[in-house]
């Protein structure tokens, strides 16, 4: 997905060489904020999944993780 979209290509460019990406006209600050929001959203989803898995295990089997 990252190599196919504009967002992904900009992410690779910022990660590879931030100064060169800035010279190419990429708004570094804007994309860094977007990347952090995206990572935070994925972390929240992963955390909810772990919590729900633990709740299912406790209620169904009575075991704690």
PAFI-280537 format. One record per residue (C-alpha): residue number from 1; residue in three letters; x, y, z. Coordinates in steps of 0.2 Angstrom, whole numbers. Example, Ala and Ser with C-alpha at 12.3 -4.5 7.8 and 13.67 -1.06 7.14 Angstrom:
residues 2
<pt><n>1</n><res>ALA</res><u>62</u><v>-22</v><w>39</w></pt>
<pt><n>2</n><res>SER</res><u>68</u><v>-5</v><w>36</w></pt>
END
This chain:
residues 65
<pt><n>1</n><res>UNK</res><u>0</u><v>0</v><w>0</w></pt>
<pt><n>2</n><res>UNK</res><u>14</u><v>12</v><w>4</w></pt>
<pt><n>3</n><res>UNK</res><u>22</u><v>11</v><w>-13</w></pt>
<pt><n>4</n><res>UNK</res><u>6</u><v>13</v><w>-22</w></pt>
<pt><n>5</n><res>UNK</res><u>-1</u><v>29</v><w>-14</w></pt>
<pt><n>6</n><res>UNK</res><u>5</u><v>47</v><w>-13</w></pt>
<pt><n>7</n><res>UNK</res><u>5</u><v>46</v><w>6</w></pt>
<pt><n>8</n><res>UNK</res><u>16</u><v>31</v><w>6</w></pt>
<pt><n>9</n><res>UNK</res><u>28</u><v>38</v><w>-6</w></pt>
<pt><n>10</n><res>UNK</res><u>30</u><v>54</v><w>4</w></pt>
<pt><n>11</n><res>UNK</res><u>32</u><v>43</v><w>20</w></pt>
<pt><n>12</n><res>UNK</res><u>46</u><v>34</v><w>12</w></pt>
<pt><n>13</n><res>UNK</res><u>54</u><v>50</v><w>6</w></pt>
<pt><n>14</n><res>UNK</res><u>53</u><v>58</v><w>23</w></pt>
<pt><n>15</n><res>UNK</res><u>60</u><v>43</v><w>31</w></pt>
<pt><n>16</n><res>UNK</res><u>74</u><v>41</v><w>18</w></pt>
<pt><n>17</n><res>UNK</res><u>80</u><v>59</v><w>18</w></pt>
<pt><n>18</n><res>UNK</res><u>70</u><v>73</v><w>26</w></pt>
<pt><n>19</n><res>UNK</res><u>80</u><v>87</v><w>19</w></pt>
<pt><n>20</n><res>UNK</res><u>79</u><v>80</v><w>1</w></pt>
<pt><n>21</n><res>UNK</res><u>60</u><v>78</v><w>4</w></pt>
<pt><n>22</n><res>UNK</res><u>58</u><v>96</v><w>10</w></pt>
<pt><n>23</n><res>UNK</res><u>68</u><v>102</v><w>-6</w></pt>
<pt><n>24</n><res>UNK</res><u>56</u><v>92</v><w>-17</w></pt>
<pt><n>25</n><res>UNK</res><u>42</u><v>102</v><w>-10</w></pt>
<pt><n>26</n><res>UNK</res><u>34</u><v>89</v><w>3</w></pt>
<pt><n>27</n><res>UNK</res><u>26</u><v>97</v><w>18</w></pt>
<pt><n>28</n><res>UNK</res><u>36</u><v>88</v><w>31</w></pt>
<pt><n>29</n><res>UNK</res><u>27</u><v>94</v><w>46</w></pt>
<pt><n>30</n><res>UNK</res><u>10</u><v>90</v><w>39</w></pt>
<pt><n>31</n><res>UNK</res><u>15</u><v>72</v><w>34</w></pt>
<pt><n>32</n><res>UNK</res><u>23</u><v>69</v><w>51</w></pt>
<pt><n>33</n><res>UNK</res><u>7</u><v>73</v><w>60</w></pt>
<pt><n>34</n><res>UNK</res><u>-3</u><v>62</v><w>48</w></pt>
<pt><n>35</n><res>UNK</res><u>10</u><v>48</v><w>51</w></pt>
<pt><n>36</n><res>UNK</res><u>9</u><v>49</v><w>70</w></pt>
<pt><n>37</n><res>UNK</res><u>-10</u><v>49</v><w>69</w></pt>
<pt><n>38</n><res>UNK</res><u>-10</u><v>34</v><w>58</w></pt>
<pt><n>39</n><res>UNK</res><u>2</u><v>25</v><w>70</w></pt>
<pt><n>40</n><res>UNK</res><u>-8</u><v>30</v><w>85</w></pt>
<pt><n>41</n><res>UNK</res><u>-24</u><v>23</v><w>77</w></pt>
<pt><n>42</n><res>UNK</res><u>-16</u><v>7</v><w>73</w></pt>
<pt><n>43</n><res>UNK</res><u>-9</u><v>6</v><w>91</w></pt>
<pt><n>44</n><res>UNK</res><u>-27</u><v>9</v><w>98</w></pt>
<pt><n>45</n><res>UNK</res><u>-34</u><v>-4</v><w>87</w></pt>
<pt><n>46</n><res>UNK</res><u>-21</u><v>-17</v><w>92</w></pt>
<pt><n>47</n><res>UNK</res><u>-24</u><v>-12</v><w>111</w></pt>
<pt><n>48</n><res>UNK</res><u>-43</u><v>-15</v><w>109</w></pt>
<pt><n>49</n><res>UNK</res><u>-40</u><v>-32</v><w>101</w></pt>
<pt><n>50</n><res>UNK</res><u>-29</u><v>-38</v><w>115</w></pt>
<pt><n>51</n><res>UNK</res><u>-41</u><v>-31</v><w>128</w></pt>
<pt><n>52</n><res>UNK</res><u>-56</u><v>-40</v><w>119</w></pt>
<pt><n>53</n><res>UNK</res><u>-46</u><v>-56</v><w>117</w></pt>
<pt><n>54</n><res>UNK</res><u>-42</u><v>-56</v><w>136</w></pt>
<pt><n>55</n><res>UNK</res><u>-60</u><v>-52</v><w>140</w></pt>
<pt><n>56</n><res>UNK</res><u>-66</u><v>-67</v><w>130</w></pt>
<pt><n>57</n><res>UNK</res><u>-53</u><v>-79</v><w>138</w></pt>
<pt><n>58</n><res>UNK</res><u>-58</u><v>-74</v><w>155</w></pt>
<pt><n>59</n><res>UNK</res><u>-76</u><v>-75</v><w>153</w></pt>
<pt><n>60</n><res>UNK</res><u>-76</u><v>-91</v><w>142</w></pt>
<pt><n>61</n><res>UNK</res><u>-62</u><v>-101</v><w>150</w></pt>
<pt><n>62</n><res>UNK</res><u>-59</u><v>-92</v><w>167</w></pt>
<pt><n>63</n><res>UNK</res><u>-40</u><v>-91</v><w>163</w></pt>
<pt><n>64</n><res>UNK</res><u>-30</u><v>-75</v><w>164</w></pt>
<pt><n>65</n><res>UNK</res><u>-16</u><v>-70</v><w>152</w></pt>
END
